[in-house]
Amino acid sequence: MPSETGLAGRVAFVTGGSNGIGAATVRRVAEAGASVIIGFKTGDMRAQALMAELPGTGHSVQALAVEDSASIKRAASDISARYGRLDILVNSAGFTRPVPHADLDALDDGLIDAIMAVNVRGPFALIRALAPLMRQDGGGVIVNVSSIAGFTGAGSNIAYGASKAALDTMTMSLARVLAPDIRVLCVSPGAVATDFVAGRDRAALEKLAQSTPLKRVIEPDEVAAAIMACITHLTATTGARIVVDGGRFL
């Protein structure tokens, strides 16, 4: 089981690991001693540059499109062949596009399907493919990166909120069926200082922050710290949602 003092000898896979919350998580997990697989879809150069900065050994990059089942199967096969184990999975890859909630026509079928494929089917398919490898040694941990949009009905568009609500529910279901070998949790940020939502700059984030109790922008590393807490500290917790939003949901 991962300990509070370090992750030496453990192997972690972080999807969407070349940027934003994923990259911050990669750094923290590597600093704790794990060998980290940086999952990326289009950020090959970012992933390679990040890997070169990491402390420790055994790190690698892994091309992955979570909406593509063949890509997931290849990734699972590659990880099994390269490491022979997997202890930690962080599902940080995601997709959205800003659409005003009142503009129902702009949220077309193609966009809805794309959001659901990446944010719902993708994490499930990846967990399904990797669970046998994670069960081998017991003490595995899966952390799904969700959003407060999943329980507030806010967010970049209506389908995005629905996809994160589905991810929250799936986290609970998987926590039941994968126990006791694997714990499954989700971390739900609010607006975070990344480029995930197109057109949302620092000024917009600062404005949003003023409406929260803590009145400050949430940084990617703060979300990564919550993910690390799920891995190393919350050892008696599974199926739970950890909110990291400065109190915005209140």
Secondary structure, DSSP 8 states (H G I E B T S, - for coil): ---SS--TT-EEEEETTTSHHHHHHHHHHHHTT-EEEEEESS-HHHHHHHHHH-SSS--EEEE--TT-HHHHHHHHHHHHHHHS---EEEE---------TT-GGGS-HHHHHHHHIIIIIHHHHHHHHHHHHHHTTS-EEEEEE--THHHHS-SS-HHHHHHHHHHHHHHHHHHHHHTTTEEEEEEEE-SBSSSSSTT--HHHHHHHHTTSSS-S-B-HHHHHHHHHHHHHT-TT--S-EEEESTTTT-
